[in-house]
Amino acid sequence: MGVSPFFAGREYDASRDKNTMTYLQFICRHPKRLGLGFGLTLFGSFGQTYFISLFGKEFRTAFDLSVAGFGTVYSLATLLSGFSVLYFGALIDRFSLPVYLTGVISAFALATLGLGLLPLRSVIFLFVVIYLLRLCGQGLMTHASSTTMARDFTKDRGKAISFASMGHAAGEAVFPVLAVAMMLALGWRTVWLGVGLMLLLMLPLLLWLAHSRNSEGAMMDPAGRAGTAKDWTRSQVLRDPAFYLLLVAMVAPPFINTGFFFHQVPLVEAKDWTRPLFASAFGSYAVATVVGILVAGRLVDRLGARRVLIFAMLPYALGLIIAGSFDQPVVAHLFMALAGISTGLFYPCATAVWAELYGLRHLGAIRALTSGMMVFSTSLAPALMGWLLDGGVGFSALFFGCALWAVLTVPAVLASNAISGTRRLA
């Protein structure tokens, strides 16, 4: 049965449903490979904005920085890490996975140990540390996890990336609570020292998983590994108009999330909410993200990532419209829950779509390109939204503007699918 190029992607085959494993069966069959993907995203949490921002006050005090000064250092370090991902992320195509992970995790641990052990007050030192945290944590560990899952699995790629992405939700649920408790009891430097020691202790385990995961049986696409006519290089991807249309959707979740989460204090004040209320709404966000991830994993395996991506941002659009229109306390939970659903739907698509379109041989380089662009967006969002807020633009306008962007992802993805579908049928 043919498929319209407008909805190009994997054709739906009902017989696939009969042979699809449950998540539990899938995990029991491939514990090492899935454990590696989950572990990389989990421990990459220490380089995420939500974790680093817990220490904002301590960093400003220790390095004698104002709020604006720390924000500038953070944005510049994040921006540089985004550029760096373009190069270092592509190295996963050239080096064995254990060698690659040894370099990334060692540099990550070095940065965290430096914060814990060196009582330096140099802003340059802080810049270098944040750069390494963002590059290795948010950038390369997440990149290595998703790239490895996409390469190791074909039939169940959606579920594999979804399970690995659960490490993000687990980190959000566990690490902030532990970090705050340790900070109050032992001091903030001790927390970072503990993080560094944890990374060093986990390195042998992650390397063992990386070495031994193939013993569970080959799931990789042999053609994809060796390279075929379908495998695109990064330079070829940059000349593909379908790629830029997909970026409209790919960049939206990290930009919008980072912007509103970073400015949550003025948001709470503008809405006349309380900080405990909004903090509790992160629980709704985490639960909804898990639901979105689990649903997306199965849909990607059945329908293909490009089809799922068509509607992935629609729940977020609804949440943004609601948040821009109403101020009741329940809106905080509703907005965060809808944001979480879209974020969960987005996670598996963010890697699977490139594997579907451009093959596996150069997937590391291609995903490094998109990861770098997403990191760029997270560096620009706080500054841009802050500038608009200082200029008199209210949160309602920001919500409605972002809702429009979320809605526009639908025609953008449809147009991209039409281009790639026409190319495939030609």
C-alpha positions as CSV (number, residue, x, y, z in Angstrom):
1,M,0.0,0.0,0.0
2,G,1.4,3.4,-1.0
3,V,1.7,6.4,1.2
4,S,1.1,10.0,0.4
5,P,4.4,12.0,0.4
6,F,2.6,14.6,2.5
7,F,2.5,12.1,5.4
8,A,5.7,10.3,4.3
9,G,7.2,8.0,6.9
10,R,6.9,4.4,7.9
11,E,3.8,2.8,6.6
12,Y,1.5,1.4,9.3
13,D,1.3,-2.3,9.4
14,A,-1.2,-3.8,11.8
15,S,0.7,-7.0,11.9
16,R,3.5,-5.2,13.7
17,D,1.3,-4.8,16.8
18,K,1.1,-8.6,17.2
19,N,4.8,-8.9,17.4
20,T,5.5,-5.8,19.5
21,M,7.0,-6.5,22.9
22,T,5.8,-4.7,26.0
23,Y,8.3,-2.4,27.7
24,L,8.9,-4.9,30.5
25,Q,9.7,-7.7,28.0
26,F,11.9,-5.4,26.0
27,I,13.9,-4.3,29.1
28,C,14.3,-7.9,30.2
29,R,15.6,-9.0,26.8
30,H,18.1,-6.1,26.4
31,P,19.1,-5.0,29.9
32,K,22.7,-4.0,29.2
33,R,22.1,-1.8,26.1
34,L,19.1,-0.2,27.6
35,G,20.8,0.2,31.0
36,L,23.7,2.1,29.2
37,G,21.3,4.5,27.5
38,F,19.4,5.1,30.7
39,G,22.6,5.6,32.7
40,L,24.0,8.1,30.3
41,T,21.0,10.3,30.4
42,L,20.6,9.9,34.1
43,F,24.1,11.0,35.0
44,G,24.1,13.7,32.3
45,S,21.5,15.4,34.6
46,F,24.3,17.1,36.4
47,G,24.9,19.3,33.4
48,Q,21.3,20.3,32.9
49,T,20.0,23.8,33.7
50,Y,17.6,22.6,36.3
51,F,20.4,21.1,38.4
52,I,23.0,23.8,37.9
53,S,20.5,26.5,38.7
54,L,20.1,25.1,42.2
55,F,23.5,26.6,43.0
56,G,22.9,30.0,41.4
57,K,23.0,31.9,44.7
58,E,26.1,30.0,45.9
59,F,27.9,30.6,42.6
60,R,27.1,34.3,42.7
61,T,28.4,34.6,46.2
62,A,31.5,32.6,45.7
63,F,32.5,34.3,42.5
64,D,31.2,37.8,43.4
65,L,28.7,38.0,40.5
66,S,25.4,39.8,40.2
67,V,22.4,38.0,38.8
68,A,23.0,39.5,35.4
69,G,26.7,38.7,35.6
70,F,26.1,35.0,36.4
71,G,23.4,34.8,33.7
72,T,25.9,36.2,31.2
73,V,28.6,33.7,32.2
74,Y,26.1,30.9,32.0
75,S,24.7,31.9,28.6
76,L,28.2,32.4,27.0
77,A,29.5,29.1,28.4
78,T,26.3,27.3,27.1
79,L,26.7,29.0,23.7
80,L,30.3,27.9,23.4
81,S,29.3,24.3,24.4
82,G,26.8,24.3,21.6
83,F,29.5,25.1,19.0
84,S,31.7,22.5,20.6
85,V,29.1,19.8,20.3
86,L,29.3,20.1,16.5
87,Y,32.9,18.8,16.7
88,F,33.0,16.6,19.7
89,G,29.6,15.0,19.0
90,A,30.8,13.9,15.6
91,L,33.7,12.0,17.1
92,I,31.3,9.2,18.2
93,D,31.4,8.1,14.5
94,R,35.2,7.8,14.6
95,F,36.0,6.2,18.0
96,S,34.7,3.2,19.7
97,L,32.0,3.9,22.2
98,P,34.1,2.9,25.3
99,V,36.9,5.2,24.3
100,Y,34.5,8.0,23.5
101,L,32.7,7.6,26.9
102,T,36.0,7.5,28.8
103,G,36.9,11.0,27.4
104,V,33.5,12.5,28.0
105,I,32.9,11.2,31.5
106,S,36.4,12.0,32.6
107,A,36.2,15.6,31.5
108,F,32.7,15.8,33.2
109,A,34.1,14.4,36.5
110,L,37.1,16.8,36.3
111,A,34.8,19.8,36.1
112,T,32.7,18.7,39.1
113,L,35.7,17.8,41.2
114,G,37.2,21.2,40.4
115,L,34.2,22.9,41.8
116,G,34.3,20.8,44.9
117,L,38.0,20.9,45.6
118,L,39.4,24.2,44.3
119,P,38.4,27.3,46.3
120,L,39.1,29.6,43.3
121,R,37.2,32.9,42.9
122,S,38.1,33.5,39.2
123,V,35.2,34.0,36.9
124,I,37.3,32.4,34.1
125,F,37.4,29.3,36.2
126,L,33.6,29.3,36.7
127,F,33.2,29.8,32.9
128,V,35.4,26.8,32.1
129,V,33.6,24.6,34.6
130,I,30.1,25.6,33.4
131,Y,31.3,25.1,29.8
132,L,32.4,21.5,30.6
133,L,29.2,20.8,32.6
134,R,27.0,21.9,29.7
135,L,29.2,20.3,27.0
136,C,29.6,16.9,28.7
137,G,26.4,16.6,30.6
138,Q,23.6,18.2,28.6
139,G,25.4,17.8,25.3
140,L,27.6,14.7,24.9
141,M,26.2,12.2,27.4
142,T,22.7,12.7,26.1
143,H,24.0,12.7,22.6
144,A,25.9,9.4,23.2
145,S,22.8,7.8,24.7
146,S,20.4,8.6,21.9
147,T,22.9,7.9,19.1
148,T,23.7,4.5,20.6
149,M,20.1,3.6,21.1
150,A,19.3,4.6,17.5
151,R,22.2,2.5,16.1
152,D,21.6,-0.6,18.3
153,F,17.9,-1.0,17.6
154,T,15.9,-0.7,14.4
155,K,12.5,-2.5,15.0
156,D,12.1,-1.2,18.5
157,R,14.1,2.0,18.1
158,G,11.3,4.1,19.5
159,K,11.0,2.1,22.7
160,A,14.8,2.0,23.1
161,I,15.2,5.8,22.9
162,S,12.1,6.3,25.1
163,F,13.5,4.1,27.9
164,A,16.9,5.8,27.7
165,S,15.1,9.2,27.9
166,M,13.5,8.1,31.2
167,G,16.9,8.9,32.7
168,H,16.0,12.6,32.3
169,A,12.8,12.2,34.3
170,A,14.5,10.1,37.0
171,G,17.2,12.7,37.4
172,E,14.7,15.5,37.7
173,A,12.8,13.6,40.4
174,V,15.8,12.5,42.5
175,F,18.9,14.6,42.1
176,P,17.5,18.1,43.0
177,V,16.1,16.8,46.3
178,L,19.3,15.0,47.2
179,A,21.4,18.0,46.2
180,V,19.4,20.5,48.3
181,A,19.5,18.2,51.3
182,M,23.3,17.7,51.0
183,M,23.8,21.4,50.4
184,L,22.0,22.3,53.6
185,A,23.9,19.7,55.6
186,L,27.4,19.7,54.1
187,G,27.7,22.7,51.9
188,W,27.5,23.2,48.2
189,R,31.1,22.3,47.3
190,T,30.6,18.9,49.0
191,V,27.7,18.3,46.6
192,W,29.9,18.8,43.6
193,L,32.6,16.7,45.1
194,G,30.1,13.9,45.6
195,V,28.9,14.3,42.0
196,G,32.5,14.0,40.7
197,L,33.1,10.8,42.8
198,M,29.9,9.3,41.6
199,L,30.8,9.9,38.0
200,L,34.2,8.2,38.5
201,L,32.6,5.3,40.3
202,M,30.0,4.9,37.5
203,L,32.5,5.1,34.7
204,P,33.7,1.4,35.0
205,L,30.1,0.2,35.0
206,L,29.1,2.3,32.0
207,L,32.2,1.1,30.1
208,W,31.4,-2.5,31.0
209,L,27.9,-2.0,29.6
210,A,29.3,-0.4,26.5
211,H,31.7,-3.3,26.0
212,S,29.2,-6.1,26.7
213,R,26.0,-4.8,25.3
214,N,26.6,-6.6,21.9
215,S,26.5,-10.0,23.8
216,E,22.7,-9.6,24.0
217,G,22.4,-10.2,20.2
218,A,22.8,-7.9,17.2
219,M,19.9,-5.6,16.8
220,M,21.7,-3.0,14.6
221,D,20.9,-2.6,11.0
222,P,23.9,-4.2,9.2
223,A,23.3,-2.0,6.2
224,G,23.1,1.1,8.4
225,R,26.4,0.2,10.1
226,A,28.3,-0.4,6.9
227,G,26.8,2.5,5.0
228,T,24.5,2.5,2.1
229,A,23.3,4.9,-0.6
230,K,20.7,6.1,2.0
231,D,23.4,7.3,4.4
232,W,23.8,11.0,4.2
233,T,26.8,13.0,5.3
234,R,26.4,16.1,7.4
235,S,27.3,18.4,4.5
236,Q,24.5,16.7,2.4
237,V,22.0,17.2,5.2
238,L,22.8,20.9,5.4
239,R,21.7,21.2,1.7
240,D,18.4,19.5,2.4
241,P,15.4,21.8,2.8
242,A,13.5,19.2,4.7
243,F,16.1,19.4,7.4
244,Y,15.5,23.1,8.1
245,L,11.7,22.6,8.2
246,L,12.2,19.9,10.8
247,L,14.3,22.2,12.9
248,V,11.3,24.4,13.4
249,A,9.9,21.6,15.5
250,M,13.1,20.3,17.0
251,V,14.3,23.6,18.5
252,A,10.9,24.6,19.9
253,P,10.7,22.4,23.1
254,P,14.2,23.2,24.5
255,F,13.8,26.9,23.7
256,I,10.4,27.3,25.3
257,N,11.1,25.1,28.3
258,T,14.4,26.8,29.1
259,G,12.9,30.3,28.7
260,F,10.0,29.9,31.0
261,F,11.8,27.7,33.5
262,F,14.7,30.1,33.8
263,H,12.2,33.0,34.4
264,Q,10.0,31.1,36.7
265,V,10.4,33.6,39.6
266,P,9.0,36.6,37.7
267,L,6.4,34.3,36.1
268,V,5.2,33.3,39.6
269,E,5.0,37.0,40.6
270,A,3.2,38.0,37.5
271,K,0.6,35.3,37.9
272,D,0.2,35.9,41.7
273,W,1.2,32.3,42.3
274,T,3.5,31.0,45.0
275,R,6.9,29.5,44.5
276,P,5.9,26.2,46.3
277,L,2.9,26.0,44.0
278,F,5.1,26.2,40.9
279,A,7.7,23.9,42.4
280,S,4.9,21.3,42.9
281,A,3.9,21.8,39.3
282,F,7.2,20.2,38.3
283,G,5.8,17.0,39.7
284,S,3.0,17.2,37.1
285,Y,5.6,18.0,34.5
286,A,7.7,14.9,35.4
287,V,4.7,12.5,35.4
288,A,3.4,13.8,32.1
289,T,6.8,13.6,30.6
290,V,7.1,9.9,31.5
291,V,3.6,9.3,30.0
292,G,4.6,11.1,26.8
293,I,7.8,9.2,26.5
294,L,6.1,5.8,26.9
295,V,3.4,6.6,24.4
296,A,5.8,8.1,21.9
297,G,8.1,5.0,22.1
298,R,5.3,2.7,20.9
299,L,4.0,5.2,18.3
300,V,7.5,5.8,16.8
301,D,7.9,2.0,16.3
302,R,4.4,1.7,14.7
303,L,4.1,4.9,12.7
304,G,7.6,6.4,12.4
305,A,9.1,9.4,14.1
306,R,8.1,11.9,11.4
307,R,4.4,11.1,11.8
308,V,4.6,11.4,15.6
309,L,6.4,14.7,15.3
310,I,3.5,16.2,13.4
311,F,1.3,16.5,16.5
312,A,4.0,16.4,19.3
313,M,3.8,20.1,20.0
314,L,0.0,20.4,20.0
315,P,-0.4,19.7,23.8
316,Y,2.2,22.3,24.5
317,A,0.3,24.8,22.3
318,L,-2.8,24.2,24.3
319,G,-1.0,24.6,27.6
320,L,0.6,27.9,26.4
321,I,-2.8,29.3,25.3
322,I,-4.3,28.3,28.7
323,A,-1.4,29.9,30.6
324,G,-1.7,33.0,28.6
325,S,-5.4,33.3,29.2
326,F,-5.9,32.4,32.9
327,D,-4.2,33.0,36.2
328,Q,-5.9,30.5,38.5
329,P,-3.4,28.3,40.5
330,V,-4.6,25.1,38.8
331,V,-3.3,26.6,35.5
332,A,0.3,26.1,36.8
333,H,-0.2,22.3,37.0
334,L,-2.2,22.2,33.7
335,F,0.4,24.2,31.8
336,M,3.3,22.1,33.2
337,A,1.5,18.8,32.5
338,L,0.8,19.7,28.9
339,A,4.3,20.9,28.5
340,G,5.5,17.5,29.9
341,I,3.4,15.5,27.4
342,S,4.9,17.4,24.5
343,T,8.4,17.1,25.9
344,G,7.9,13.3,26.3
345,L,6.6,12.9,22.8
346,F,9.6,14.9,21.5
347,Y,12.4,12.9,23.2
348,P,12.2,9.7,21.0
349,C,11.5,11.7,17.8
350,A,14.6,13.9,18.3
351,T,17.0,11.1,17.3
352,A,14.8,8.6,15.5
353,V,13.7,11.1,12.8
354,W,17.3,11.6,11.7
355,A,18.0,7.8,11.6
356,E,14.9,7.4,9.4
357,L,15.7,10.2,7.1
358,Y,19.5,10.1,6.8
359,G,20.7,6.6,7.8
360,L,23.0,5.4,10.6
361,R,26.6,5.7,9.3
362,H,26.9,9.4,10.0
363,L,24.2,9.7,12.6
364,G,26.6,10.9,15.3
365,A,27.7,13.9,13.2
366,I,24.2,14.7,12.1
367,R,22.8,14.5,15.6
368,A,25.7,16.5,16.9
369,L,24.6,19.2,14.5
370,T,21.1,19.2,15.8
371,S,22.2,18.9,19.4
372,G,24.4,21.9,19.0
373,M,21.5,23.9,17.6
374,M,19.3,22.9,20.5
375,V,22.0,24.0,22.9
376,F,22.2,27.3,21.1
377,S,18.5,27.8,21.7
378,T,18.8,27.1,25.4
379,S,21.5,29.7,25.6
380,L,19.5,32.3,23.8
381,A,16.1,31.7,25.4
382,P,16.8,33.2,28.9
383,A,18.4,36.3,27.4
384,L,15.8,36.9,24.7
385,M,12.8,36.4,27.0
386,G,14.5,38.5,29.7
387,W,15.0,41.3,27.2
388,L,11.4,41.2,26.1
389,L,10.2,41.2,29.7
390,D,12.4,44.2,30.5
391,G,11.0,45.9,27.4
392,G,7.5,45.7,28.8
393,V,6.3,42.6,27.0
394,G,4.1,40.6,29.4
395,F,4.0,36.9,30.0
396,S,0.7,36.6,28.3
397,A,2.2,37.8,25.0
398,L,5.2,35.4,25.5
399,F,2.8,32.5,26.0
400,F,0.7,33.3,22.9
401,G,3.8,33.9,20.8
402,C,5.3,30.5,21.8
403,A,1.9,28.9,21.2
404,L,1.9,30.2,17.7
405,W,5.4,28.7,17.2
406,A,4.1,25.4,18.5
407,V,1.2,25.4,16.1
408,L,3.4,26.3,13.2
409,T,5.5,23.1,13.8
410,V,2.6,21.2,12.3
411,P,2.8,22.6,8.7
412,A,6.6,22.7,9.0
413,V,6.8,19.0,9.7
414,L,4.1,18.2,7.1
415,A,6.1,20.2,4.5
416,S,9.3,18.4,5.4
417,N,7.6,15.0,5.1
418,A,6.2,16.0,1.7
419,I,9.7,16.9,0.5
420,S,11.3,13.7,1.8
421,G,8.4,11.6,0.6
422,T,8.6,13.0,-2.9
423,R,12.3,12.3,-3.0
424,R,11.8,8.7,-1.8
425,L,9.1,8.1,-4.5
426,A,11.1,9.7,-7.3
